[in-house]
Amino acid sequence: EVQVVESGGGLVQAGGSLRLSCAASGFVSGRYNIGWFRLAPGREREGVSCISRYAGTTRYADSVKGRFTISSDRTKNTVLLLVNSLRPEDTATYYCAAYYGTGCLLDSRQYVYWGQGTQVTVSS
């Protein structure tokens, strides 16, 4: 059974950084994608970044380009999201999700497996 579990959220001041981690397990094939999404009160769910574990390709939302970096640690079966230069508008619950495929998309409808989320709060 596929499982994805997030960790690493917290409270940080504007301009600070966090490292979010997604532990992924149970895949029967290496051809899958991991995505990070966020949901804030009163706002729609937003695809933040994704990575293809098969091809290594990545995507970012325009709102986070240059500030967030996604990477994959194959030895630990984890995907990291380094979030730098945080802004109050980055405050949200961040979710890790996965689906089988060879090229990742930032469309939440593609994702089948979801974690429980980790809260990121940025104070001004």
N, C-alpha and C positions, 0 to 999 in steps of 0.2 A: 504494500500500500504506500502510495506516494505521500510524503509529509514534507511540509515546509514550515519552518519555525523561525520567527524573527527575534532579534534581540538588539540591544544597543541604544534604544531611545533614551530620552532624558530631557532635563531642563538646561538650557544654555542661553547665554546672552547673545544679542545680535552681534554678528561678526565671528561668532565661535564656530566650532566644528564638532561633529559627531561621527562615529563609525557604526553604521548599521550592518548587521550580519544576518544572512539567511542560510540556515542549515537545511539542506535538501537531501532527502533519502527516499529509497524505495523505487527508484526509476529502473525500468527493465532495459532501457536503451540510453545511450549517451546523447541521443538526438533530442534534446529538450531545451527549452528556453526558460529563463528566470526573469521576471519583471518586478519592478517596484512601483507601487501605486500609493497615492495618498488621498485621504479624505478629511476635509475640514468641515466644521459645522456651517451649514448654509451654502456650501459649495459642492460642485459635482466632483466625482472621483476623477483624479488626474493621473495619467500614466507619467511617471517620472523618468524611468530608465529601464532598459532591459539588455540582456546579454544572451547570445546563443552559445550554449555550452559546447555545441558541435563545431561551429564555425569561428567562434570567438568574436563575432561582430557585436557591436553595441549601438544603442540608440539613446537619445536624450530628448526630453522636452525642452523647448526653447527657454522656458522659464528657469531651467537649472543648468543649462550649458555653461561650461567654464567654472562652475562651482561644485558640481557633483561628479563623482567618478565611480563607475561600476567596474568590478573586477571579479575574477573567478579564481578560487583556490581549489584546484582539482584534488589535491591530496587530502583536503579536509572536507570536500564536498560542500563547500560554502561559497556564497556570493556576497561580496562586500560592497556596500555603498558608502563611500566617503562623502560626507556632506560638509562643505566648507562655506565660509562667508554667509552664514545663516541669517535670514531675515525674519521678522515677525510673521510675514505672510507664508513662511515655510511651516508654520505651526500646523500640525495635522497628525492623524494616525497614519502611520506608514505600514503598508502591507506588502508582503512578498507573495508572489504567485508563480505558477509554472504551467507549462503545457508542452506536449510533445510536438516537435517540429524542428526545422533546421535554420530558420531565420526568425528573429524575434520581432514582434510588433508591440506598439504601445496601445493596443486596443484591448481593453479588459475583457471583451467578449470572447477572446481567444483562449483565455486562461481558465483552466479547469480546477487546479489545486490552489488553495488559498490558505495563508496563515492567519493567525488571530490578530496580528497587528502589534505595533509598538508605537508609543506616543512620543512625539517630538514637540517640545514647547520652546519657543524662542521668545525671550523677553526683550523689550526695547530699552 
